[in-house]
Amino acid sequence: MSKTIAINAGSSSLKWKLFEMPAEEVLASGIVERIGLNDSIFTIKYGDGQKYETIEDMENHTIAVEKLLSQLSELGIIEDFSEITGVGHRVVAGGEHFKESTVIDDDVLAKIEELAEFAPLHNPANAMGIKAFKKILPDIVSVAVFDTSFHTTMPKKNYLYSLPMEYYEKHNARRYGAHGTSHRYVAHRAAEMLEQPLEDLKMITAHLGNGASITAVEGGKSVDTSMGFTPIAGVTMGTRTGDIDVSLVPFLMEKEGIDDVREMIRIFNNESGLKGLSGVSSDMRDLEDAEADGHENATLALRIFEDRVRKYIGQYAATMDGVDVIVFTAGIGENDIARRQNIIDGLSFLGAKVDPEKNNVRGQERIISTDDSKVKVLLVPTDEELMIARDVEAAK
């Protein structure tokens, strides 16, 4: 038995989960927050509900990794660093270079950094996490698991924009998607729950969180997805616009006196979506409370969110000429009972029906459709870390 650690590094954070493999047993998990800032927060959950937490300055990701590994030893979670035989790193953008999870060498790391232009908020942070582990554990198997790789099976007719072809040929301007590791995990798990071959199913997976994306999965492969060149596209999200008419960019810049297009993109990424529509919050729970108090814009934001998700599901049912399974996952998808019900209630033309009693649950894996529903509707909690650990195991 060996141990594999799955890493999700952000610019000032490092989330992780330690597995005993191949048993897939979670030994510990945690997060380091505020890396590079004062009072970094270091948390480990392990054992039978045990928790270790400390607040101390951690200047960079290397120091955070050193603290993580030493604390795993001090808490008796591992006896020696040699027990950790693999590390998997979530990387957001793999572009067209990485169609599957890849063992990291110097060339791969350089390409990940080069691809930062496609994910400027994510790839540099992912690279920092990779470098930190390579410095401390240089000899273990190190694997990059790309958010975009699951979507590299999309046909050209679905990933190309209707732009001059030279922009794709010269600059790789195309739809890449995101959340691929999550969509891949829940699609496989849904097929297992239904005891049907994934290859035989037409499935729509809805990863609904603060960031949200919908994917059409046919024969186990992604054939279309709602996020685009960047994760700003697709459905309405917590703070992101989703799809908009690009002519709004110069129009609003002129009206608002904004000179830098990057400020407009910031607004579309950070001030829009549910937060911008409601003027209340990007959090569904806050919006539900506001709706209960009669806040009209909060109610409108909720209806718009449901509408945009429903439209993509309808579109992808048409793309695949039918749908057998709809899967809800991620924070909203797993926990928002009303959102699941409302979305499916508007899809009666597909023969999809949710059982209110089965749906009355949060974060619990189950089939939530009625027995006579023509489309199976499932709630499947995502587990990207387990998918990462499996890819590391396969690479050993």
N, C-alpha and C positions, 0 to 999 in steps of 0.2 A: 504494500500500500504506500502511495506517495501523496504529497500534498501539492495542490495547485492554488494559486492566488489570482483572482480576477480583479483587475484594476480599472477604475473609471476616473481619470484625472481631469480636473478642471483647472482654470487659471489660478485659483486660490484654494482649491480643495482636492481631496483624494479619497474617493470612496473605494471600498474593497470588500471582498468576501473570500474566506479561506475554506477550501474543500478538501476532504479526504477522497482521493480518487483511486480506482474508478467507482467506488461506492456512492459518490456524489453526496456525501454527508457534509453538511455545513458545520464547520468547527468553530468559526468565529466570523464576525463581520464588523465593519465600523466605518468611520469617516474622520478625516482631518479637515477642519474648516479654518478659514482665515490664514492660510499659508502666505507668508510674506508680510503679514500684518501683525500688529501687537495682539497679544492674548489669543493665540491660536487655540482652537478647541479640538481635543483629541479624544475620541470615543471608541471603545471596543465592547462589543456584546459577545458573550461566550458562555459555554457550559449550560447550566440549568437556570436561565434567566439572570445570569451574573452580568455585571456591567462595570467597566473601568472608565473613568473620565478624568482628564486633567486639562488645565489651561496654562499654557506656557508659550513663549514666542518660538516660532519655527520659521526661520529665515527663507527657506526654499524647500523644494520637493525632496531633495536628497536628504535633508535633515528630517523631514517628515517620514521618509521611508526607513531611515536608520532608527527612529523612535518606534515605528511600527514593528519592525523585526525584533528589536531588543525587548519590547513589551510582550510580544508573543512568547518569547523565551521566559521572561520573568514571571508571566502568569501561568507558565507550564502548559501552554497550548502547543508549543513545539519544544523539543529538547535540544535540537541543533538545526542551524540554518540549512544543512544538507538535506533535511527532510522535505524542503520545498524544492521540487524538481521542475516546476513550470510556472510561468507567469503569463497571463493573457491581458492584453491592453485593449480597451475599447478605443477605436479611432473613428472619428466621424466621417471624414472624407477620404475615400480611396480612389476617387475619379474613375477613369477607365483603365487604370493600371492594375488594380487589385480586384479580381473577380471572386476571390475567396480569401479566407483567413491565411496569413502568411507568416512564416518564421522570420523574425527580425534580424537583419544584419545591417552593416553600415549603409549599404545601398538602399535598403528598404526604409531605414530611418531618414535618410536624406530625401527620399521621395515623399515621405509623410510630411516633412517640413516644407517641401516645395508645393505640396497640395494645400498649404494653408490659405492660399488665395481663394479656395472654394469654401473654406470653413475657418475664417480668421479668428473666431472666438474659441474654437475647439482644437484644431490640429496642433497649434503651438503648445497648448497645455497637455495634450496627449503625448507629444514628443518629450516634454519635460518629465512626465511620469516614466516613460521608457528609459530615458537617460539615467534617471535616479536609480532604478532597479538594476540597470546594467553596470552601474558603478559599484554597487554593493554586492550583487549576485551575478557576476559576469558570465558564469559558465552554465547557468540553467537555460532550459528551452524558453525562449521569449517569443510570443506570438501576437501579431496585430490582428484584431477582429474588427472589420470595417462596417460601419452603419450602412454604407452604400452597396456593399458587395451583393447582398441578397437581391438588389434591384437591377443588377447587371444583366439579368435574364430578360429584361423588358425588350420587346421588339422595337426597331427604329421608329415605326409609325407611332409608338406611344411615348418615346423619350425625346424625339426631336421637336423643337419649336418651329413654327412657321416663319423662319427667318432666312435670309440669304444663306445658302448651304456653306459658303466660305467661312461664316462665323463658327460653325461647328467644326469644319475641317481645320481651321487655323487656331481657334481658341477653345475648342471643346465646350462650346455653349450648348447645353442640353439639360434635360431633366435628370437628376441623380437620385432624388429621394433621400429619406433618412429613416431612423428607427428600424433599420433592416434586421438587426439582431433580435429585436422584440417580435417583429412580424414573423420571422422564421421560427422562433420558439413557439409562439402560440398556435401557429398553423400546424406544426408537428404535434403539439400536445392535443389540439382539438381532434385531429384524426385519431389519435390514440384513445381519447375519451369516447369517440363514436365507434371505435373498433372497425374503422374503414381505412383502406389504403389512401394515403394522402394524394397519390397520383391519380386517383379516381374522382377527386372532389374539386368543385368550383367554390372557392371560399373568399369571403371579404373580411379582412381583419381590420378592426378599428382601434388604433392605439390613441386613446383619448386622455391626454393629460394637459399640463400647461402648454406643452407643445403637443400637437395632435396631427396624425396622418392616417389615411385610409389606403389599404393596399388590396389589389385584386390578385389572388393567388390561384392559379390554375395548374393542376397537375403537380402541385408542390413548388411551383416557380412563380416569382413575382412577374406579372405581365403589365401592371400599371400601378402607379402610386401618386398620391396627391401632392406631396412636397416636390419642389422643383429643382432648379439650379441651386437654390439655397433652401433652408427650412422655413422661409417666410411664406412660401406659397401653400395653397391648398385650402383647408377649412379655416374658419375663424378659430383663433386660439386665445390663450390667456391674455397675452399682450401683443400678439402678432396679427396682422391684417388678414392673412390668407390671401386668396386671389383678389386682385384689383386691376383696373384699367391703368396701364402704365402712363397714359396721358395725364393722370392725376398728379404725377410727380412734378413736371414743370408748372402745371396749373397751380398747385398748392404752394410751390416754392415762390412763385411770383406773388400770389395773394398774401402769403405770410411773411414775405421779405426774407426768405431763407436763401442764402447764397451757396451753401455747400450741400451737394446732394447727399453726402454722408449723414448730415443731420436729418434729412428726410427719411433715409433708410433707418436711422436710429428710432425715429418716431414710429415708423411702420413696425419695427421689431419690438419696441419697449413700451410704447404709449397707446397702442391700438388694441384691436381684438375686444375681448370682454371688458377689459379695463377701460378702454377708450369709449366704447359704446355706452357702458353703464354709468361711467363717472364714479363708480363705487369701488370696484375691486376686480382683480383677475381671478379670484378664487370663487369657485362655484358655491361653496357654502355661504360665503358672504352675499352672493347674489340671490340665493334662495331665501335668506333672511330678509333681504331688502324687498324681494318680491312679495313676501308674506306681509310686509309693512306697506304694500301698495306702491312701491317705487316703479314707475312706468318704464324707465330706461333699463332697469335691471331685468324686468320681465322681457323687454324687447331683446336684450342681449342674449338671454337664454333661448328665446325662440329662434333667433338668427343662428346661434350655434347648432341647435337641433336641425334646422333647415339645411345648413351647409353640409353637415354630416350625411343627412338623408339623401341629398342630391348626389353626393359622390357614390353612395351605396347604389343608388339607382343607375348611375352612369356605368358603374363597374359590372352590375348585373347585365347591362346591355353589352358591354365590352366582351364578356365571357359567354353571351347568349344564355344566361341563366345563372343561378346561384344556389348552392346546396346548403351552405353554412355561413352564418355571420358570427364573428367573434368580437367581443368587447374586452379590452384590456387597458392597463395603465390606470393612473389615479382616478380619473373621472369614470372611465369605462368599468373599472372594478368596483367602485364605491358609490356611484350616483344612481340610485334606483330609479328616480324620476326621469333622468336623461335617457337611460336605456329604454324605458317604457315608452316615452314620448317619440323617440326616434323610430322604434319599430312600429308603433301605432300608425305612423304615416307611410308604412310600406305594405299595407294590406294587399296592394295589387300584386305583390310577389308571393302572397300566401304566407307571409311571415306573421306569427302571433306569439306574444310573450304571455306566459302564465304569471299573473301578479303575485301569486304565492311563492312560486319558485324564484321569481325575480327579487323578492324581498330579502336581500342578503347583500353584504358588503365583503368584497375581497375573498370570496369562497368559490372555489372551482365547481362549476355545475352547468348542466343544461337548463336554460331558463325559458325555452319555448314550450308551447302547449303540445300535447301528444299528437294533435291533428295538424300542427303547423307544417306547411310544405317546405319551409326552410328551417333548419335547426339553428337556434340562437344559443350561443354559449358565452359564459363568463369564464375567462381563463386568466388568472393573475400571471403577469409576465415574469420571467426570470432570465434577464439578459446575462447575469453573472454566471449562471449555470451553463448557458449556451457558450459563453467564453471559455469556461473550464473544459467543456467537452471538446472544443476546437483545439485547445492546448493538448489535451490527452491524445487526440487524433494525430497531432504533429510530433509527438514524442517518438 
